[in-house]
Amino acid sequence: MDYHLNSRGQYIGVFSIDELRRRHAAGELSGDDLVLGEGMTEWKPLDAVLGETVMQPRGGLDREERGSSPKPGKRRVLVLVIAIFGGLMLLALGFSGFMVFRYVQKTRESIGGASLIGSTRGLAAASKPIPVSETTLTRETVLKRAREFRLRQYLEGYRKHGRHDVPWDDDAAKLIEAWIAVNYGGPTNLPSPTELAEKLIAIPECRDALILTAAAAVTPDLHERIRRFERALAAYTGSAYGAYPRFFVAVQLGNDLGSKAPRTPELDATALDQFKQGFEDGSFTPADEEEIAYILAEDWGSRFFDRNNSAVIQIVLGHPEYKWLALTLQGAMEIEEAWKARGSGWANTVTAEGWKGFEDHLVKARAALTQAWKLHPQRPLAPCHMITVAMGDSDANEMRVWFDRAIEGQLDLQSAWNRMQTGLLPRWHGSHAALLALGVRAVDTGRFDTDVPRQLFECVRMIEGDLELAPGEHIYGRADVWPHLKSMYEGYLVEPSQAQYKLGWHSVYAVVAYLAGRYDTARSQLEAIDWQPTRRSLTQWGKDLSLLPLQVAAITGEYGEQVLRAESNYARGDLSKAIKTYKDLRAKPHSDDRTKRFIEARLPALEQEFRLAKGEWIDLLPADQQDPSWELFGHTIRKLADGAIEIEAGPGGHAIYCRTRIGPDFEVTGEFEVVRSSTGAFQAGLMMGIPDDPSPGWYSFRIMRNSSGGDTASFSRGWTRQELAMPAKLKDGPNAFRFTMQQRRVNAWVNDILILRVAEEQERFLLKDNCMLGLGAYNDRNETVIRYRNVRVRRITSD
């Protein structure tokens, strides 16, 4: 699937999921960068889409592997009780599934322990060398094939059937070429496809279906995207263009509207018709089998295929020269049907009938995929799906056989690595030792020109996810982990093809070294980039690292021992000792300016926390642009004479947070006012948890007005739709708010009216003693200036 990328309010372009993952790993992108893909109704943080937030490592299957059973342990459901006062009745129904947050904090002893109590299940299979040869394909080669396919479908189609006697002809061709280049490689000196699209869409006479298709595909606005796709679909009627572009538009429109939309069945019928026509009008050739299979089984056509798999396969079966494609799609369908028959519950909840259906469908999947592999053993997709079959009905040894066959076809095929890693989890056929061994073998390939060595980090994160560590806890420093991580990062740093990403690699290496307790290594990496890591590299680790460069300098400087002692006291909550140490250090002469700046930043946060511990209220507004207790994420704030602040924000919204630990029980009061909004819509609110970037690892309370004028207040996981939103009555001027979190219960007031009451029964919020608070909210493609005034917070202590 392809995704639009918005970084810090700037639209960047459209990228594949693999490219987003690679850039994220290199430190070029952060989890707070927003993405929009097919079928998504809103922009979401990159981490939410990748499903690989470092704060909460992912331990389950991806979409195509969703047959995994839940993680062993007690499942808890967050039960919400909502009360709306002012004449509305207490609502209890309809919200019980609002959020399901699974979190169990493990003790620190589990971090330093051996891999899953010494288990070595799956170790022999995982420890085999990764097969690498000079002829093995990589993602770069596969992208060239995908690019050639699109050039034929779109650019050549436009040159053959488009109008060339119009003033915008040159821009139209450049738009199509730039759209393809952004996703599949090509010239780097082309104009922005988004800017070209906006220019062309503004021309009333420009009604060419292909131009409208490209203009829709590159727009980041979902509603505008749908409107353009609708126009494109209508424009294809009577045109001479081939079936594939029409198929693409119908499928994408169905994705954007959603599977449950009333119009989706009609769009599916159109897509099926165009898919059939594609085999008859020359859109498809037998040489395109792999590309078609990838589109339907792995990429933007997967949801369409899930809804229409039998009909799609019947169409393909009508063309004997596409036998491999038919078999591969049959195998994918049978895997899906196997898990539908079994269900997604625990093994002891599956009925005898469910087990029989599961086994029967896997037998059919095995037969189809094995035959497909025998027809074309060099193609990776069939053996890739066979990894999932083997996971369901065999063992790690057979999984490894099919994994090797898949990566012999494409060394860095991410879905093959994902499937193998999942199968090596202890709840399947492996162990933590096996997962780590696979990661080590990935580094041993030496293929730092690809994403393969970085699979070690993925394996480590899966282990951390299975251990269910507390946020911010990592196993990077373990004796059996650190040497291999060190080799991985240093391998990427000397790889010529990674030279343009060196800043990102140095930055992430410094962070991992710090979290591993290898402070000298962290310092050397920071020195290599003049102590200026990418801001994005400091986020998503489950703890506040905004002061990392200063902290590493202080720990490795002349007063390093005292700093470490103070930080240890701070971590234990012994604020008096930490404050005394830092006050003593502040009085000393400092040859290192960074150490001095770290103390100047840490000490005010400790003193504020000390006041909170005594039950005092503290201000939750930065004193000025240089307030060392606040992380402003590059935002410019304007301090007013009465103490209020104004924050100007673009489409990405605004987010700033205070480095003072507030704790899990607190009360916040304050007011906000909308100074300006480009569309009339706005959002203002609070962030809580470790809000070091807008990813769903924290919570938010937002007060908002949408473009149609509706006013709401919401409590959500991050800035996502995993929320409870209720009506609110807002004023045109200042609006007062009050928010309390006490003993895992939320109450929120707007203008003295109780709007939200969230009662949590069997689950704990991810708010711990290190909980921090910030001000922030998401903007939906509008620009705002929000004024906050008199925002204060206090800790709530148990009666």
Secondary structure, 3 states (H helix, E strand, C coil): CEEEEEECCEEEEEEEHHHHHHHHHCCCCCCCCEEEECCCCCCEEHHHHHCCCCCCCCCCCCHHHCCCCCCCCCCCCECCCECCCCCCCCECCCCCCCECCCCCCCCCHHHHCCHHHHCCCCHHHHCCCCCCCCCCECHHHHHHHHHHHHHHHHHHHHHHHCCCCCCCHHHHHHHHHHHHHHHHCCCCCCCCHHHHHHHHHCCCCCCCHHHHHHHHHCCCCHHHHHHHHHHHHHHHCCCCCCHHHHHHHHHHHHHHHCCCCCCHHHHHHHHHHHHHHHCCCCCCCHHHHHHHHHHHHCCCCHHHHHHHHHHHHHHHHCCHHHHHHHHHHHHHHHHHHHHHHHCCCCHHHCCHHHHHHHHHHHHHHHHHHHHHHHHCCCCCHHHHHHHHHHHHHCCHHHHHHHHHHHHHHECCCHHHHHHHHHHCCCCCCCCHHHHHHHHHHHHHCCCCCCCCCCHHHHHHHHHHHHHCCCCCCCCCCCCCCHHHHHHHHHHHHHCHHHHHHHHHHHHHHHHHHHHCCCHHHHHHHHHHCCCCCCHHHHCCCCCCCCCHHHHHHHHCCCCHHHHHHHHHHHHHCCHHHHHHHHHHHHCCCCCCHHHHHHHHHHHHHHHHHHHHHCCCCEECCCCCCCCCCEECCCCCEEECCCCCEEEEEECCEEEEEECCCCCCCEEEEEEEEEEEECCCCEEEEEEEECCCCCCCCCEEEEEEECCCCCEEEEEEECCCCCEEEEECCCCCCCEEEEEEEECCEEEEEECCEEEEEEECCCCCCCCCCCCEEEEEECCCCCCEEEEEEEEEEEECCCC
